[in-house]
């Protein structure tokens, strides 16, 4: 799932080299912390949070296949 978030985030931003994903894994849940350049923060969040919500939906679908719960935090 880390690679999925990285690929999607790098496609959205102007500075793909500054995209970092930190994974915090627990028994049945995974938290993915996405950090991007300050200038690209708005591009990842989107108008009214639509892009962030879509990104979280895709990650939840991927996590469901692995029978885990996943959350994406944009830091």
C-alpha positions as CSV (number, residue, x, y, z in Angstrom):
1,X,0.0,0.0,0.0
2,X,3.0,2.3,0.6
3,X,3.9,2.1,-3.1
4,X,0.3,2.8,-4.1
5,X,0.2,6.0,-2.1
6,X,3.6,7.1,-3.4
7,X,2.7,6.6,-7.0
8,X,-0.6,8.5,-6.6
9,X,0.9,11.3,-4.7
10,X,3.9,11.7,-7.1
11,X,1.5,12.0,-10.0
12,X,-0.3,14.9,-8.3
13,X,2.6,17.1,-7.1
14,X,5.1,19.4,-8.8
15,X,8.0,18.1,-6.6
16,X,7.7,14.3,-6.7
17,X,11.2,13.9,-5.1
18,X,9.8,15.3,-1.8
19,X,7.0,12.8,-1.4
20,X,7.5,10.6,1.6
21,X,5.3,7.9,3.0
22,X,5.8,6.6,6.6
23,X,4.1,3.3,7.5
24,X,2.9,2.6,11.0
25,X,1.7,-1.0,11.2
26,X,-0.3,-2.6,13.9
27,X,-2.0,-6.0,14.1
28,X,-5.0,-5.4,11.9
29,X,-4.5,-1.7,10.9
30,X,-2.1,0.3,8.9
31,X,-1.5,4.1,9.1
32,X,0.2,5.7,6.2
33,X,1.6,9.2,6.8
34,X,2.0,11.1,3.6
35,X,4.3,14.2,3.6
36,X,4.8,16.4,0.6
37,X,6.4,19.8,-0.1
38,X,4.5,22.7,1.5
39,X,3.7,24.2,-1.9
40,X,2.1,20.9,-3.0
41,X,-0.1,20.4,0.0
42,X,-3.1,22.0,-1.7
43,X,-2.7,19.7,-4.7
44,X,-2.8,16.6,-2.5
45,X,-5.8,17.8,-0.5
46,X,-7.8,19.3,-3.4
47,X,-10.8,21.5,-3.3
48,X,-12.9,20.7,-0.2
49,X,-10.7,17.7,0.4
50,X,-11.9,15.8,-2.6
51,X,-8.6,14.4,-3.7
52,X,-7.6,13.4,-0.2
53,X,-10.9,11.7,0.3
54,X,-10.4,9.8,-3.0
55,X,-6.9,8.8,-2.1
56,X,-8.2,7.4,1.2
57,X,-11.0,5.5,-0.6
58,X,-8.5,3.8,-2.9
59,X,-6.2,2.9,0.0
60,X,-9.1,1.5,2.0
61,X,-10.1,-0.7,-1.0
62,X,-6.6,-2.0,-1.3
63,X,-6.5,-2.7,2.5
64,X,-9.8,-4.6,2.4
65,X,-8.2,-7.1,0.0
66,X,-5.5,-7.7,2.6
67,X,-8.1,-7.8,5.4
68,X,-6.7,-4.8,7.2
69,X,-7.9,-1.3,8.1
70,X,-5.9,1.5,6.5
71,X,-5.9,5.2,7.2
72,X,-4.0,7.9,5.3
73,X,-2.8,11.0,7.2
74,X,-1.5,14.0,5.3
75,X,1.2,15.6,7.3
